[in-house]
Amino acid sequence: MITLAAIDDPLEALAEGGRRYRALALAHPMDFQLMFLRTVPGFEPSDQAKAVAAQAFDGLVAAVQRAMRAGLIAEGSPTMLAQIIWAGIHGWVALELCGIGFAEDQDAGADLLCASIQLGLRPPSLRG
């Protein structure tokens, strides 16, 4: 599997990151629920798991910075914008895994969410 950094189009790299996040969660729903939905009271991820998660988030921040440098995302805090992107796709996946949602085509909905987030983060000159 190629890295997101190897994808030429910075916006496509961000979209692919969202698709991969969702695919991993759907392939391992119990892990996702344990890590993020805290389905086991008192569960705390290990330091190693937290380090892996931080490394993955750093990859998203780097992808945001690349899109920002290309003028495809408005200037701002790359960490804040990465958190916004993550929150969007994470929320979609959490609802999907819990069976809460009304969209008939979950794939199309997830893609539309990623595109909508990207559109909202674009500089005003590119929103037209």
Backbone bond lengths (Angstrom), bond angles and torsions (degrees), N, CA, C in turn:
res aa  C-N    CA-C-N  psi(-1)  N-CA   C-N-CA  omega(-1)  CA-C   N-CA-C  phi
1 M - - - 1.450 - - 1.529 108.57 -
2 I 1.316 115.50 131.82 1.458 119.27 179.59 1.526 110.37 -76.96
3 T 1.313 115.56 152.58 1.455 120.27 178.43 1.529 109.48 -77.01
4 L 1.318 116.07 159.37 1.462 120.44 177.45 1.520 110.61 -62.53
5 A 1.323 116.98 -33.26 1.458 120.73 -179.85 1.529 111.59 -65.09
6 A 1.333 117.22 -23.21 1.461 121.11 -179.65 1.525 112.80 -82.88
7 I 1.317 117.42 -8.71 1.463 121.16 178.17 1.522 107.64 -81.93
8 D 1.335 116.48 122.84 1.468 121.34 -172.94 1.519 113.88 -59.21
9 D 1.311 118.23 -46.68 1.464 122.97 -175.95 1.524 109.66 -82.58
10 P 1.347 118.12 115.64 1.469 120.04 -178.37 1.533 113.90 -58.43
11 L 1.325 118.00 -35.37 1.468 119.43 179.05 1.519 111.18 -72.19
12 E 1.318 117.03 -36.03 1.463 120.29 175.62 1.522 110.25 -65.63
13 A 1.334 116.86 -36.35 1.466 120.26 177.07 1.528 110.39 -61.84
14 L 1.328 117.15 -42.41 1.464 120.19 177.71 1.531 110.96 -64.13
15 A 1.323 117.02 -43.75 1.468 120.70 179.20 1.528 110.30 -63.19
16 E 1.313 116.71 -42.05 1.467 120.81 179.10 1.527 110.80 -64.08
17 G 1.325 116.58 -37.31 1.461 119.64 175.48 1.521 111.50 -59.65
18 G 1.324 116.43 -41.93 1.468 120.24 176.78 1.514 111.85 -64.27
19 R 1.330 116.17 -42.43 1.472 119.58 178.85 1.528 110.75 -62.81
20 R 1.319 116.90 -40.19 1.462 120.70 -179.66 1.528 111.27 -68.57
21 Y 1.318 116.62 -40.10 1.470 120.71 178.23 1.528 109.15 -59.21
22 R 1.332 115.64 -48.35 1.462 121.01 -179.24 1.530 110.60 -63.95
23 A 1.325 117.31 -44.79 1.463 120.72 -178.94 1.528 111.01 -61.23
24 L 1.323 117.16 -41.79 1.462 120.53 178.89 1.529 110.67 -64.34
25 A 1.322 116.36 -43.20 1.469 120.04 179.04 1.526 111.40 -63.82
26 L 1.325 116.95 -41.91 1.463 120.12 -179.73 1.525 111.65 -69.71
27 A 1.327 116.80 -30.72 1.464 120.82 178.17 1.525 111.79 -75.55
28 H 1.328 116.44 -26.05 1.472 121.77 -176.82 1.534 109.74 -133.17
29 P 1.325 117.44 62.12 1.467 119.62 -173.43 1.527 114.20 -62.65
30 M 1.310 117.79 -34.56 1.464 118.66 -179.10 1.525 110.80 -69.91
31 D 1.323 117.46 -37.50 1.464 120.30 176.49 1.528 110.11 -63.13
32 F 1.342 116.03 -44.29 1.462 121.06 179.29 1.531 109.84 -59.90
33 Q 1.318 115.86 -47.48 1.465 119.28 -178.48 1.522 111.41 -64.47
34 L 1.318 116.80 -39.12 1.466 120.17 178.87 1.529 110.74 -64.91
35 M 1.334 116.13 -45.58 1.463 120.07 -176.72 1.529 112.63 -70.31
36 F 1.323 116.41 -43.49 1.459 119.16 -168.35 1.524 115.09 -109.89
37 L 1.306 117.06 -29.33 1.465 119.25 -177.65 1.525 111.27 -99.65
38 R 1.325 116.05 -1.78 1.472 123.55 175.26 1.526 111.33 50.30
39 T 1.338 115.27 53.53 1.462 120.85 -177.82 1.525 112.58 -72.14
40 V 1.318 118.08 -13.57 1.460 121.86 176.55 1.528 107.25 -112.40
41 P 1.329 116.83 112.02 1.468 119.39 -178.66 1.537 111.23 -55.50
42 G 1.321 115.02 134.06 1.449 120.89 177.45 1.517 114.88 83.36
43 F 1.335 117.63 -4.22 1.461 119.15 179.71 1.514 110.44 -65.03
44 E 1.306 115.19 135.77 1.458 121.85 176.20 1.524 107.46 -133.77
45 P 1.342 118.36 122.03 1.468 120.06 179.06 1.527 110.98 -58.22
46 S 1.317 115.26 149.15 1.469 120.56 179.04 1.527 109.83 -68.38
47 D 1.324 115.35 164.10 1.461 120.05 176.57 1.524 110.28 -61.07
48 Q 1.328 116.96 -36.86 1.461 120.86 178.64 1.530 110.37 -64.75
49 A 1.323 117.46 -43.30 1.466 121.12 178.46 1.530 110.67 -63.28
50 K 1.315 116.58 -39.75 1.467 120.32 177.59 1.526 111.11 -64.87
51 A 1.321 116.84 -37.23 1.470 120.75 179.16 1.528 110.66 -67.28
52 V 1.316 116.78 -40.75 1.465 120.56 177.63 1.530 110.12 -64.34
53 A 1.330 116.47 -41.76 1.465 120.70 178.50 1.530 110.64 -63.69
54 A 1.311 116.91 -41.57 1.470 120.50 179.15 1.526 110.60 -64.89
55 Q 1.322 117.08 -38.10 1.464 120.89 177.97 1.531 110.38 -64.78
56 A 1.319 116.86 -40.98 1.468 120.28 177.80 1.525 110.29 -64.03
57 F 1.324 117.04 -42.48 1.458 120.37 178.87 1.534 110.51 -64.54
58 D 1.320 116.95 -38.24 1.465 120.26 176.94 1.529 110.87 -60.18
59 G 1.326 117.02 -35.06 1.463 120.32 175.95 1.516 112.18 -64.13
60 L 1.332 116.27 -38.02 1.456 120.53 176.28 1.528 110.61 -67.03
61 V 1.319 116.78 -42.07 1.465 120.44 177.23 1.529 109.77 -59.41
62 A 1.328 117.33 -42.96 1.466 120.97 179.31 1.525 110.86 -62.65
63 A 1.333 117.17 -39.58 1.469 120.85 178.18 1.528 110.61 -65.41
64 V 1.316 117.27 -38.78 1.467 121.47 176.59 1.525 109.79 -64.32
65 Q 1.321 117.25 -44.60 1.464 120.86 179.31 1.525 111.03 -60.57
66 R 1.316 116.99 -39.01 1.466 120.55 179.40 1.522 110.40 -65.68
67 A 1.327 117.47 -42.95 1.473 120.75 177.74 1.528 110.34 -65.49
68 M 1.318 116.69 -35.85 1.460 121.29 178.56 1.533 110.55 -66.14
69 R 1.324 116.32 -45.45 1.474 120.45 178.75 1.528 111.19 -61.75
70 A 1.322 116.76 -31.88 1.468 121.08 179.49 1.527 111.89 -80.07
71 G 1.345 116.93 -2.82 1.463 120.99 179.65 1.515 113.63 76.84
72 L 1.341 117.24 17.65 1.460 121.44 -177.45 1.523 112.84 -95.26
73 I 1.317 115.55 -14.66 1.467 122.73 176.18 1.516 106.69 -128.98
74 A 1.317 115.98 139.46 1.459 121.28 -179.70 1.526 110.36 -60.91
75 E 1.316 115.37 149.27 1.459 121.06 177.14 1.525 109.55 -60.63
76 G 1.296 115.66 145.00 1.456 122.00 178.81 1.509 108.87 170.10
77 S 1.291 115.96 -169.54 1.457 121.20 178.34 1.535 109.02 -75.13
78 P 1.325 118.25 115.97 1.458 119.79 179.06 1.533 112.47 -58.69
79 T 1.321 116.35 -35.46 1.459 119.63 179.15 1.527 110.65 -66.52
80 M 1.326 117.04 -43.99 1.468 120.81 178.49 1.526 110.62 -61.95
81 L 1.337 116.75 -46.07 1.461 119.70 -178.83 1.524 111.30 -66.06
82 A 1.331 117.56 -37.20 1.465 120.70 176.03 1.526 110.43 -63.08
83 Q 1.321 117.07 -40.11 1.468 120.98 178.60 1.536 110.44 -63.19
84 I 1.330 116.80 -39.83 1.465 121.15 178.65 1.529 110.16 -63.24
85 I 1.333 116.25 -46.15 1.464 120.36 179.54 1.525 109.96 -61.98
86 W 1.311 116.34 -47.11 1.466 120.79 -179.40 1.531 110.57 -61.48
87 A 1.320 116.87 -44.91 1.464 120.35 -178.70 1.527 111.32 -59.07
88 G 1.325 116.40 -39.35 1.450 119.82 -179.75 1.514 112.57 -63.75
89 I 1.320 117.42 -54.70 1.467 119.81 -177.29 1.523 110.55 -70.57
90 H 1.323 117.21 -34.25 1.465 121.19 177.33 1.528 110.63 -62.13
91 G 1.325 115.86 -44.27 1.461 119.38 178.56 1.515 112.12 -62.34
92 W 1.340 116.24 -42.01 1.471 119.74 178.63 1.532 109.87 -59.95
93 V 1.331 115.62 -47.76 1.465 120.56 -177.58 1.523 110.83 -64.42
94 A 1.328 117.46 -42.15 1.466 120.02 179.96 1.528 110.69 -60.89
95 L 1.331 116.77 -43.97 1.462 119.58 177.19 1.521 110.84 -63.30
96 E 1.314 116.01 -42.97 1.468 120.84 -179.31 1.532 110.77 -61.08
97 L 1.319 116.91 -46.03 1.463 120.47 -178.84 1.527 112.48 -67.18
98 C 1.315 116.62 -29.25 1.469 120.57 178.68 1.529 112.20 -84.53
99 G 1.321 116.41 -2.85 1.463 120.07 -179.46 1.512 112.69 72.91
100 I 1.329 116.02 23.61 1.463 120.72 -179.94 1.522 107.28 -106.68
101 G 1.274 117.46 116.87 1.450 120.65 179.44 1.511 110.26 159.55
102 F 1.286 115.54 159.11 1.452 120.46 -175.38 1.517 113.29 -121.93
103 A 1.329 117.83 -6.67 1.463 121.01 179.56 1.527 108.72 -70.03
104 E 1.318 115.87 130.68 1.462 119.81 179.79 1.523 111.57 -71.50
105 D 1.326 117.39 -37.68 1.457 121.87 -177.11 1.530 108.76 -109.07
106 Q 1.316 115.64 95.57 1.461 120.73 -176.87 1.530 111.88 -65.03
107 D 1.331 117.44 -35.82 1.463 120.20 178.81 1.524 110.69 -62.91
108 A 1.318 115.99 -49.06 1.468 120.33 -179.64 1.525 110.59 -63.75
109 G 1.314 116.70 -38.53 1.461 120.27 179.10 1.515 112.37 -64.20
110 A 1.328 116.53 -42.95 1.464 120.23 178.73 1.531 110.55 -64.21
111 D 1.334 116.48 -40.77 1.471 119.94 177.67 1.528 111.01 -64.16
112 L 1.328 116.52 -41.92 1.464 120.40 179.05 1.527 110.73 -64.59
113 L 1.310 117.53 -38.54 1.460 120.91 176.83 1.531 110.52 -59.80
114 C 1.332 116.99 -48.36 1.472 120.20 179.64 1.521 111.02 -60.46
115 A 1.326 116.79 -43.63 1.467 120.38 179.29 1.524 110.79 -64.15
116 S 1.320 117.28 -38.75 1.469 121.42 -179.79 1.527 111.25 -66.85
117 I 1.319 116.29 -40.93 1.463 119.70 177.45 1.524 109.87 -62.77
118 Q 1.326 116.01 -45.64 1.463 119.35 178.97 1.519 111.33 -59.71
119 L 1.312 116.59 -43.75 1.464 120.51 180.00 1.527 110.33 -60.28
120 G 1.312 116.52 -42.65 1.457 120.59 -179.74 1.514 113.48 -67.46
121 L 1.320 117.62 -24.73 1.457 121.44 -178.92 1.520 113.17 -91.57
122 R 1.318 117.21 -8.54 1.465 120.21 -179.07 1.523 110.86 -68.11
123 P 1.316 115.67 152.54 1.475 118.64 173.63 1.525 109.33 -61.56
124 P 1.318 118.47 148.70 1.466 120.72 -179.25 1.527 113.89 -51.27
125 S 1.327 116.90 -33.53 1.467 119.79 -178.73 1.531 112.97 -66.46
126 L 1.327 118.16 -19.09 1.471 121.90 -179.18 1.523 113.35 -104.34
127 R 1.314 117.63 0.88 1.475 119.51 -176.22 1.516 112.80 -81.81
128 G 1.327 118.26 -21.66 1.459 123.13 -175.59 1.462 113.66 -56.20
